[in-house]
């Protein structure tokens, strides 16, 4: 089964499945059930927990730490396994970048902090794949705040304190980037 089927409710995913000859064009428009999934039939009362709380700005930062996490900053570097890349995902990523460029969408890919060093091989690979079609934002890996367990919910997610710091870093990057763009266009 194709990896796109969980997203079949979206027209552009159905179009992609049709282009791949994995779905019939006529039948995909006639049978609405092919666009639905199990969650469309869950009629019971939804239960939410602490991590499902939405703030007024639409974000869901977690203000507490996950229990049972071993809090030791991982100093060992990982190496992204290039040989395990899936061509379908690489093509989808390239198509996405192409669409963004076609419609003049300035894309910024942000590498969020984790409780371990950033994978330099992965960072380089993303940079190669974007070929200048997107800007990369990598958080300041030398900032000791991103090695402080008080900023994290678990080993891969910031809590609300850490998210505020990271958000401010992104804002500074965007302001600096827009200043550079303005100065180039006004020259």
Backbone torsions as a table, in degrees:
resi	resn	phi	psi	omega
1	UNK	NA	139.8	-176.8
2	UNK	-71.0	147.4	-179.7
3	UNK	-68.7	-14.2	-178.6
4	UNK	-83.3	-16.2	-174.1
5	UNK	-58.3	-34.8	176.5
6	UNK	-61.7	-17.8	-178.2
7	UNK	-105.6	17.4	-173.4
8	UNK	-66.0	-12.3	178.1
9	UNK	-70.3	-15.4	-178.9
10	UNK	-95.2	132.5	-175.2
11	UNK	-57.1	-41.8	-177.8
12	UNK	-68.0	-26.6	176.1
13	UNK	-74.2	-43.0	176.6
14	UNK	-59.3	-42.4	178.4
15	UNK	-60.5	-40.6	178.8
16	UNK	-65.6	-40.8	177.7
17	UNK	-64.8	-36.8	177.0
18	UNK	-66.1	-43.7	178.4
19	UNK	-60.4	-31.3	178.9
20	UNK	-85.5	2.5	-176.3
21	UNK	61.1	31.5	178.0
22	UNK	-101.7	-5.7	177.9
23	UNK	-146.8	144.8	-179.4
24	UNK	-83.1	130.2	-176.6
25	UNK	-58.7	-48.8	-176.5
26	UNK	-67.2	-48.9	-177.1
27	UNK	-64.7	-32.7	-178.8
28	UNK	-67.9	-24.5	178.1
29	UNK	-89.8	-23.8	-178.8
30	UNK	-82.9	-46.9	-173.2
31	UNK	-93.7	100.0	-179.1
32	UNK	-64.5	-28.6	-177.4
33	UNK	-61.8	-26.9	179.2
34	UNK	-68.8	-13.6	-179.1
35	UNK	-97.4	-4.1	-176.3
36	UNK	-103.1	161.7	174.5
37	UNK	-136.2	-178.9	-174.4
38	UNK	-54.3	-38.4	-176.7
39	UNK	-63.0	-21.9	177.8
40	UNK	-71.4	-15.5	-176.8
41	UNK	-112.4	12.8	176.5
42	UNK	-90.0	101.1	-174.2
43	UNK	-97.9	-2.7	-179.0
44	UNK	-72.1	170.5	178.3
45	UNK	-69.1	129.2	179.4
46	UNK	-76.7	138.1	177.2
47	UNK	-107.7	133.9	-179.4
48	UNK	-115.7	150.3	174.6
49	UNK	-119.9	-173.8	-172.0
50	UNK	-59.3	-30.3	-178.2
51	UNK	-83.6	-2.1	179.9
52	UNK	-97.4	6.3	-176.0
53	UNK	-76.7	123.4	177.5
54	UNK	-93.3	134.5	174.4
55	UNK	-88.1	165.6	-178.5
56	UNK	-55.2	-28.5	-179.5
57	UNK	-83.5	2.0	178.0
58	UNK	91.7	-4.0	-179.9
59	UNK	-86.7	166.1	179.7
60	UNK	-130.5	54.8	-179.1
61	UNK	-68.2	145.6	-179.1
62	UNK	-98.3	128.0	-174.3
63	UNK	-94.4	-5.8	-177.2
64	UNK	-120.4	176.8	178.8
65	UNK	-105.1	144.9	176.6
66	UNK	-67.2	136.3	-180.0
67	UNK	-76.5	150.0	174.3
68	UNK	80.9	13.0	179.4
69	UNK	-90.7	134.3	174.8
70	UNK	-80.9	114.6	-173.1
71	UNK	-95.4	80.5	174.2
72	UNK	-132.8	122.8	-179.0
73	UNK	-62.9	124.6	-178.1
74	UNK	-77.9	112.9	-178.1
75	UNK	-90.6	-15.9	-179.3
76	UNK	-73.9	135.0	179.3
77	UNK	-85.8	144.2	176.2
78	UNK	-101.0	159.9	176.9
79	UNK	-124.1	116.4	179.2
80	UNK	-58.0	126.6	-177.9
81	UNK	-82.5	95.3	-179.3
82	UNK	-56.5	-34.2	-176.4
83	UNK	-67.8	-14.6	-179.1
84	UNK	-97.8	5.7	179.3
85	UNK	-64.4	141.4	178.4
86	UNK	-98.6	121.0	-177.1
87	UNK	-58.0	-32.1	179.2
88	UNK	-61.5	-43.9	180.0
89	UNK	-69.4	-38.5	178.7
90	UNK	-63.4	-44.6	178.1
91	UNK	-63.2	-42.6	179.0
92	UNK	-62.5	-41.4	178.2
93	UNK	-63.2	-44.9	178.1
94	UNK	-63.8	-39.7	176.5
95	UNK	-63.2	-41.1	178.6
96	UNK	-62.3	-46.1	177.7
97	UNK	-61.4	-40.8	178.9
98	UNK	-62.9	-42.2	177.9
99	UNK	-63.8	-42.7	179.0
100	UNK	-59.4	-45.0	179.4
101	UNK	-66.4	-41.5	-179.3
102	UNK	-58.1	-39.6	-177.4
103	UNK	-99.9	17.6	176.0
104	UNK	56.3	41.5	175.7
105	UNK	-94.1	119.4	180.0
106	UNK	-83.2	107.5	-173.7
107	UNK	-94.7	133.9	174.6
108	UNK	-123.2	123.1	177.7
109	UNK	-98.6	121.3	-177.4
110	UNK	-104.5	132.1	174.1
111	UNK	-95.2	107.7	-178.2
112	UNK	-78.8	156.6	178.8
113	UNK	-68.6	145.0	169.9
114	UNK	-126.3	170.3	-179.8
115	UNK	-87.4	44.2	175.0
116	UNK	-162.2	162.1	-179.2
117	UNK	-62.8	152.9	179.1
118	UNK	-68.6	143.8	178.9
119	UNK	-78.3	104.2	-176.2
120	UNK	-64.3	-32.6	178.6
121	UNK	-66.1	-43.0	178.6
122	UNK	-65.3	-44.5	178.4
123	UNK	-57.4	-45.4	179.9
124	UNK	-64.7	-39.3	-179.4
125	UNK	-64.5	-43.1	178.3
126	UNK	-63.0	-41.5	178.4
127	UNK	-61.1	-42.1	177.7
128	UNK	-62.8	-43.6	-177.3
129	UNK	-67.8	-34.4	-178.1
130	UNK	-73.2	-29.3	178.6
131	UNK	46.7	44.1	177.6
132	UNK	78.1	4.4	-179.4
133	UNK	-85.1	-3.5	178.1
134	UNK	-151.6	156.2	174.6
135	UNK	-98.4	148.4	178.9
136	UNK	-108.1	135.9	172.5
137	UNK	-116.1	116.3	176.6
138	UNK	-113.5	125.7	-179.3
139	UNK	-58.8	160.6	-179.0
140	UNK	-71.8	98.3	-176.2
141	UNK	-68.4	-13.7	178.4
142	UNK	-88.9	-8.8	180.0
143	UNK	-73.4	117.7	-176.1
144	UNK	-64.3	-18.3	177.1
145	UNK	-60.1	-34.0	-179.1
146	UNK	-80.6	3.5	172.8
147	UNK	-114.9	11.1	-178.6
148	UNK	-99.5	121.0	-176.6
149	UNK	-62.5	-20.6	179.6
150	UNK	-68.0	-10.0	-179.3
151	UNK	-96.7	-2.6	-172.4
152	UNK	-120.4	147.1	171.6
153	UNK	-81.7	-47.3	175.0
154	UNK	-145.0	-166.0	-174.3
155	UNK	-68.8	-14.7	-177.1
156	UNK	-126.5	2.5	-177.9
157	UNK	-132.5	132.1	175.2
158	UNK	-72.5	150.5	169.5
159	UNK	-89.5	-173.6	-174.8
160	UNK	-63.9	-35.2	177.1
161	UNK	-63.9	-48.6	179.3
162	UNK	-64.6	-37.7	-180.0
163	UNK	-64.7	-37.9	177.8
164	UNK	-63.3	-42.8	179.9
165	UNK	-64.1	-46.8	-179.9
166	UNK	-63.1	-42.0	178.1
167	UNK	-59.8	-42.9	178.1
168	UNK	-64.2	-36.3	175.9
169	UNK	-62.6	-43.2	179.2
170	UNK	-65.2	-41.4	178.9
171	UNK	-59.5	-45.4	178.4
172	UNK	-60.7	-41.2	178.0
173	UNK	-61.5	-44.8	-178.8
174	UNK	-65.6	-40.1	178.4
175	UNK	-64.2	-46.3	179.4
176	UNK	-62.1	-42.7	179.9
177	UNK	-64.8	-41.6	-180.0
178	UNK	-69.1	-32.7	175.6
179	UNK	-64.2	-41.8	178.6
180	UNK	-65.0	-42.2	-179.4
181	UNK	-64.6	-44.1	179.3
182	UNK	-61.9	-44.0	-176.9
183	UNK	-68.3	-32.5	177.4
184	UNK	-70.4	-40.7	-176.5
185	UNK	-76.1	-22.3	-179.9
186	UNK	-87.4	-8.9	-179.5
187	UNK	-77.7	NA	NA
